[in-house]
Amino acid sequence: MEDKVQLAPVGLGRWARVLARGAQRGDVIELASCFSRDEQRRRAFQEEFSVPRAAATYEELLADTEIEGVIITTPNDTHRPLIEQALEAGKAVYTDKPIAHTLEDANAVADAVARTGGVFAVGHSARRLAGHREMKRWIEDGRSGEISLAEANFSNERGLQLTPQTWRWYADKSPGGSLIQLGVHHADTLQFLLGPVDSVTAHARRLHTRAEVHDAVMAILEFESGALGHLAAGWASPGMYTMNLLGTKANLMYDLDFTHWDESHQADDWSSLTSQLSGESTRQPVALQRTDMFREQLDEFALAIRGRAQVEVGVTASVRALAVVRAALESSARNGAAVSVQEVIASTGSAPVT
Amino acid sequence: MEDKVQLAPVGLGRWARVLARGAQRGDVIELASCFSRDEQRRRAFQEEFSVPRAAATYEELLADTEIEGVIITTPNDTHRPLIEQALEAGKAVYTDKPIAHTLEDANAVADAVARTGGVFAVGHSARRLAGHREMKRWIEDGRSGEISLAEANFSNERGLQLTPQTWRWYADKSPGGSLIQLGVHHADTLQFLLGPVDSVTAHARRLHTRAEVHDAVMAILEFESGALGHLAAGWASPGMYTMNLLGTKANLMYDLDFTHWDESHQADDWSSLTSQLSGESTRQPVALQRTDMFREQLDEFALAIRGRAQVEVGVTASVRALAVVRAALESSARNGAAVSVQEVIASTGSAPVT
């Protein structure tokens, strides 16, 4: 067991604990150290997860030669410097989604990954939910036929509860509000299922939140395949996580009660996928093969460090997900004119992501 | 019983029979005559619905002094001349939705209604479904709070089945395809629920149909209230009729198996409305008061002829529903740029609809 992959969580808030529980459900990872600027948090985290040591500074953590990789769950606008530093220090990096809050930062991260050759993974976990994995199988084996319309919504009441004490209140830290926090999940999963988005048309509104950010966003995604996608992200209503795919041979409707999302080994139990075949007007439940998204993505990351797995969501997919968000905000600023995803990536001045 | 309102169906296809059954479930209307150019159809219709007489020409029908109003179910592009002629002849007019296939025609109809003072009703029946009526009550009495996002989809496989023998094949007769045939229902119902749409952003595609028309359309509706709406209409998948409203106090989710729509006294039995209140992650069924949309709208039309009811959907609402469709097609032609509904109405050269 001393051969477990030695990882260290960075930023020890709620999400670090969710991921730590996921990692500890597996038998691949040892949480060998941790870092937060807050000593209290470090001690509490060490105690909760039996982490043998903690670093008082990020530099100290990165100097720890036994640590093979870090798990970053700090605010979006801090991702880039933390990722760059870790990669330069020879550590593998797992970061929570989105890869960054701007494409400038995302492209800088992409450059650092290319330059260092480090293992890099982004926590676009939602695509690993059993329902989405099953949707992918239906698309790949042709059971759904050709998809022409896709509809996705991820909303909750967070915007009504935000206070100036949280970074999500601020437009410069969380541009797009509900879109970058919630919608970015679907931006990844939809592209996982249907391939790259070519252009985005969107309107973003700030309706009921007191925070600086958008709480009602709707986008139309034009996929390279020709399909059209609807992406909604709201922060001013009870919670909802849905995705419908309309195909020539079948419709698939996915519905998740995401309040159970944190315990991802049970999340699928709170979801349903139904199918409606051509010529039928009723829907049938589709059996799902249970997944454990947080455990699986962390295990995959850890094994990739040892060369025994491939990271599923690295730079390319995570930049594409963020680019859909940024293209939507740009489109909204242009009153709905379609904005090319490749153009918003390229306009940030870095090499195009392929 | 001789006091029943004397009406005459015009265009005696499938939809005329659906409406005739609706009218005969009530006790307000007598189908006293009918007209189709096809003598066989006239005879079959008379026999099926015990209609005492039939007219060999439209002029003969309009010269029948006992006929108080006509029920028009002919192709969209024939609505205008038939409506104008009937109104000029002093008959009340009920026409199936959409009011017309172009705003030019719709505005001409509006002018004819204003000029003649005739009773005029458009069959935007969907808003009368029990689920939509209940949604309206939740909005009006504040149970749903402020609606920020609305999602509506009406799709079926019709586009995969079209042949050049049907008028719906042709772009000049059915511009927008699935949008003008199916989506226009939601364009009306959403405005019934949330008030007028200010602007429309849309993409319309012809993906899998062999016909000339669009079979995959998505639009974002910007309501004057600030809310954003998603309107999808597809013709290349199994059937689906859904509407979700996301409010600060509750979400409402409506789902209808519209294959039972024709028998509208039972349609509500094939629908479900669920609510999800603020702070809750599960949905509860909402009890519905059964409606009979076709009977109710025809009874209302008939009683309005006698001055004993008000027509709910006349020129204003039906032009607004069509204008959303036309604005969506215009937006798609402009690559998603937002198009003002009032501008597309006004640009057709007639008086603005208020």
Interface residues (C-beta under 8 A of the other chain):
Chain A: E146 S148 L149 E151 N153 S155 E157 L160 S199 T201 A202 H203 R205 L207 H208 D215 A216 V217 M218 A219 I220 E222 G226 A227 L228 G229 H230 A232 G234 A236 S237 P238 G239 M240 T242 N244 L246 G247 T248 A250 N251 D257 F258 T259 Q276 L277 S278 G279 E280 S281 T282 S331 N335 G336 A337 A338
Chain B: E146 S148 L149 E151 N153 S155 E157 L160 S199 T201 A202 H203 R205 L207 H208 D215 A216 V217 M218 A219 I220 E222 G226 A227 L228 G229 H230 A232 G234 A236 S237 P238 G239 M240 T242 N244 L246 G247 T248 A250 N251 D257 F258 T259 Q276 L277 S278 G279 E280 S281 T282 S331 N335 G336 A337 A338
